[in-house]
Amino acid sequence: MQNNNKIEIIILGVCIFLGLTVLGFFISSATQKFKMFDRSVTVKGLSEKEYMADIVIWPIQFTVADNDLTSLYHSLEQQSVIIKEFLIEMGLKQDEISTTVPSITDKSAQSYGNTGNTQFRYVASQTVTVYSGNFEATRQVMNSLSTLGKEGIVFSGADYRASTQYLFTRLNEIKPEMIEEATTKAREVALKFAEDSQSRLGKIKRASQGQFSIGVRDANNPHIKKVRVVSTIEYYLTD
């Protein structure tokens, strides 16, 4: 009887020992894996490309002066027609051209400044605006507009409202390609870091895509747009 009890005690002790050994192994393995997943590296990848603008907004502002209001409106209408006909002859479409309401100043009604010596009582300005996706044709017309000076048209391009705008509207088309490039460059940086630290690159732990930005390449070429995006990615590192 006593021998049987001793055997049972020995067997129980062996089982407890083996159980604790196995438990220790799993705890150690889990700890190592936890430490492994706790190691990571955060990198950034940049994608930057240049594109031509695909929409041009071109305000053509002209000025007329006269002492007779009726004659002033007649001149505005006449010169507006001349400008529109010129634009269409140069290849632009009629539905790409619009005209604003004229702005008229009566200098005799102004309560400030010396208006007694002014040659003309009324000064009016009007804007013919081109909104076109035909980028190259519009730029050619811009270079030829000065020929209308022979028709007696006075352009007032110094006004900030008459500045030309160039838009890039195809962002959704290029997003997948640029995101892919930014992600690839981020991974290249992460691989280099892992190599230098004698580690292996694991799976992605966390990733975030930055906002796309559209700017001009330089002040002299506002029609050339620079599009950029930065992706931030965190990778696991393993031994």
C-alpha positions as CSV (number, residue, x, y, z in Angstrom):
1,M,0.0,0.0,0.0
2,Q,2.8,2.4,1.0
3,N,4.7,1.5,-2.2
4,N,1.6,2.4,-4.3
5,N,1.2,5.8,-2.6
6,K,4.9,6.5,-3.2
7,I,4.5,5.7,-6.9
8,E,1.4,7.9,-7.2
9,I,3.2,10.7,-5.5
10,I,6.2,10.3,-7.8
11,I,3.9,10.2,-10.9
12,L,2.0,13.3,-9.6
13,G,5.3,15.1,-9.1
14,V,6.5,14.2,-12.6
15,C,3.2,15.4,-14.1
16,I,3.4,18.7,-12.2
17,F,7.0,19.2,-13.3
18,L,6.2,18.5,-16.9
19,G,3.2,20.8,-16.7
20,L,5.2,23.6,-15.3
21,T,7.9,23.0,-17.9
22,V,5.4,23.2,-20.8
23,L,3.7,26.2,-19.3
24,G,7.0,27.9,-18.9
25,F,7.9,27.2,-22.5
26,F,4.6,28.6,-23.8
27,I,5.0,31.7,-21.6
28,S,8.5,32.2,-22.8
29,S,7.4,31.8,-26.5
30,A,4.5,34.1,-26.1
31,T,6.7,36.7,-24.5
32,Q,9.2,36.5,-27.3
33,K,6.4,36.9,-29.9
34,F,5.0,39.8,-28.0
35,K,8.4,41.5,-28.0
36,M,8.8,40.7,-31.7
37,F,5.5,42.4,-32.5
38,D,6.4,45.3,-30.3
39,R,9.4,46.2,-32.5
40,S,8.5,48.4,-35.4
41,V,9.8,51.1,-37.7
42,T,7.8,54.1,-39.1
43,V,8.8,55.4,-42.5
44,K,7.5,57.9,-45.1
45,G,7.2,57.5,-48.9
46,L,6.9,60.5,-51.2
47,S,5.3,60.5,-54.7
48,E,5.7,63.8,-56.7
49,K,4.8,64.3,-60.3
50,E,4.3,67.2,-62.7
51,Y,1.2,67.6,-64.9
52,M,-0.1,70.2,-67.3
53,A,-3.2,72.0,-66.2
54,D,-6.3,70.8,-68.1
55,I,-8.6,73.8,-67.4
56,V,-7.8,77.5,-68.0
57,I,-9.9,80.4,-66.8
58,W,-8.8,83.5,-68.7
59,P,-10.6,86.8,-67.8
60,I,-10.1,89.5,-70.5
61,Q,-10.9,92.8,-69.0
62,F,-11.2,95.9,-71.2
63,T,-11.9,99.6,-70.4
64,V,-14.0,102.3,-72.2
65,A,-14.2,106.0,-71.4
66,D,-16.8,108.5,-72.7
67,N,-18.7,111.6,-71.7
68,D,-22.0,110.2,-73.1
69,L,-23.5,107.2,-71.3
70,T,-25.4,105.9,-74.3
71,S,-22.2,106.1,-76.4
72,L,-20.3,104.3,-73.6
73,Y,-22.7,101.4,-73.6
74,H,-22.6,101.2,-77.3
75,S,-18.7,101.0,-77.3
76,L,-18.8,98.3,-74.6
77,E,-21.2,96.2,-76.6
78,Q,-19.2,96.7,-79.8
79,Q,-15.8,95.9,-78.3
80,S,-17.3,92.9,-76.5
81,V,-18.5,91.5,-79.8
82,I,-15.1,92.1,-81.4
83,I,-13.3,90.2,-78.7
84,K,-15.8,87.2,-78.8
85,E,-15.5,87.0,-82.6
86,F,-11.7,87.1,-82.4
87,L,-11.7,84.2,-79.8
88,I,-14.0,82.1,-81.9
89,E,-11.9,82.7,-85.1
90,M,-8.9,81.5,-83.1
91,G,-10.5,78.2,-82.4
92,L,-12.3,78.6,-79.1
93,K,-16.0,77.6,-78.8
94,Q,-18.8,79.9,-78.1
95,D,-20.0,78.1,-75.0
96,E,-16.5,78.6,-73.5
97,I,-16.9,82.3,-73.6
98,S,-19.0,84.4,-71.2
99,T,-19.4,88.2,-70.4
100,T,-19.9,90.0,-67.1
101,V,-22.1,93.0,-66.4
102,P,-20.1,96.2,-67.0
103,S,-18.9,98.3,-64.1
104,I,-19.3,102.0,-64.7
105,T,-17.8,104.9,-62.7
106,D,-19.3,108.4,-62.9
107,K,-16.3,110.6,-62.0
108,S,-18.5,113.7,-61.6
109,A,-20.4,111.9,-58.8
110,Q,-17.3,111.1,-56.8
111,S,-17.0,113.1,-53.6
112,Y,-13.2,112.8,-53.3
113,G,-10.3,113.7,-55.5
114,N,-10.0,116.4,-58.2
115,T,-12.3,115.4,-60.9
116,G,-12.7,118.8,-62.6
117,N,-9.8,118.2,-65.0
118,T,-10.8,114.7,-66.1
119,Q,-11.3,114.3,-69.8
120,F,-14.1,111.8,-69.6
121,R,-16.9,111.7,-67.2
122,Y,-17.7,108.0,-67.5
123,V,-15.2,105.1,-67.2
124,A,-16.4,101.5,-67.7
125,S,-14.8,98.1,-67.5
126,Q,-16.1,94.8,-68.6
127,T,-14.7,91.2,-68.6
128,V,-15.0,88.5,-71.3
129,T,-14.1,85.2,-69.6
130,V,-12.8,82.1,-71.3
131,Y,-13.3,78.8,-69.4
132,S,-11.8,76.1,-71.6
133,G,-10.3,72.7,-71.5
134,N,-8.6,73.4,-74.8
135,F,-5.4,74.4,-73.1
136,E,-3.1,74.8,-76.0
137,A,-5.5,76.7,-78.2
138,T,-6.2,79.1,-75.4
139,R,-2.5,79.8,-74.8
140,Q,-2.1,80.6,-78.5
141,V,-4.9,83.1,-78.4
142,M,-3.3,84.7,-75.4
143,N,-0.2,85.4,-77.4
144,S,-2.3,87.0,-80.2
145,L,-4.7,89.1,-78.2
146,S,-2.5,92.2,-78.5
147,T,-3.5,92.4,-82.2
148,L,-6.9,93.7,-81.0
149,G,-5.2,96.9,-79.8
150,K,-5.4,98.0,-83.5
151,E,-9.2,97.9,-83.0
152,G,-8.9,100.6,-80.3
153,I,-9.5,98.2,-77.4
154,V,-7.8,99.0,-74.2
155,F,-7.1,96.0,-72.0
156,S,-6.7,96.5,-68.2
157,G,-4.7,93.4,-67.2
158,A,-3.2,95.0,-64.2
159,D,-6.4,94.3,-62.2
160,Y,-6.0,91.3,-59.9
161,R,-9.4,90.1,-61.0
162,A,-8.1,89.7,-64.5
163,S,-5.4,87.2,-63.6
164,T,-5.5,83.9,-65.4
165,Q,-6.1,80.7,-63.4
166,Y,-4.9,77.2,-64.3
167,L,-6.7,74.2,-62.8
168,F,-5.8,70.5,-62.6
169,T,-8.9,68.4,-62.3
170,R,-7.7,64.9,-63.0
171,L,-6.6,64.1,-59.5
172,N,-8.8,61.0,-59.1
173,E,-7.3,59.5,-62.2
174,I,-3.7,59.7,-60.9
175,K,-4.3,58.9,-57.2
176,P,-3.9,55.1,-57.4
177,E,-0.6,55.3,-59.3
178,M,0.9,57.9,-56.9
179,I,-0.3,56.1,-53.8
180,E,1.4,52.9,-55.1
181,E,4.6,54.8,-55.8
182,A,4.6,56.4,-52.3
183,T,4.0,53.0,-50.7
184,T,6.8,51.4,-52.7
185,K,9.3,54.1,-51.7
186,A,8.2,53.8,-48.0
187,R,8.9,50.0,-48.2
188,E,12.3,50.6,-49.7
189,V,13.3,52.9,-46.8
190,A,11.9,50.3,-44.3
191,L,13.9,47.5,-46.0
192,K,17.1,49.5,-45.7
193,F,16.4,50.2,-42.1
194,A,15.8,46.6,-41.3
195,E,18.9,45.6,-43.1
196,D,21.1,48.1,-41.2
197,S,19.6,46.9,-37.9
198,Q,20.1,43.2,-38.8
199,S,16.4,42.6,-38.7
200,R,13.7,41.4,-41.1
201,L,10.8,43.5,-42.3
202,G,7.4,42.1,-41.2
203,K,3.9,43.0,-42.1
204,I,2.3,46.5,-42.0
205,K,1.3,47.5,-38.5
206,R,-0.3,50.8,-39.3
207,A,-0.6,53.0,-42.5
208,S,-1.9,56.5,-43.2
209,Q,-2.1,58.4,-46.5
210,G,-1.4,62.1,-46.4
211,Q,-3.4,64.7,-48.3
212,F,-2.7,65.3,-51.9
213,S,-1.4,68.8,-52.6
214,I,-1.4,70.6,-56.0
215,G,0.9,73.6,-56.5
216,V,2.7,75.4,-59.3
217,R,6.1,74.1,-60.4
218,D,7.4,77.7,-60.5
219,A,6.1,81.3,-60.7
220,N,6.9,81.6,-64.4
221,N,5.0,78.4,-65.4
222,P,1.7,78.4,-63.4
223,H,0.2,76.1,-66.0
224,I,2.6,73.3,-64.9
225,K,1.3,71.7,-61.7
226,K,3.3,69.8,-59.2
227,V,1.2,67.1,-57.4
228,R,2.6,65.4,-54.3
229,V,1.5,63.0,-51.6
230,V,3.3,61.4,-48.6
231,S,2.3,58.0,-47.2
232,T,3.3,57.1,-43.6
233,I,3.6,53.4,-42.9
234,E,4.7,51.5,-39.8
235,Y,6.2,48.0,-40.3
236,Y,6.8,45.2,-37.8
237,L,10.5,44.1,-37.4
238,T,11.5,40.5,-36.7
239,D,14.9,38.9,-35.9
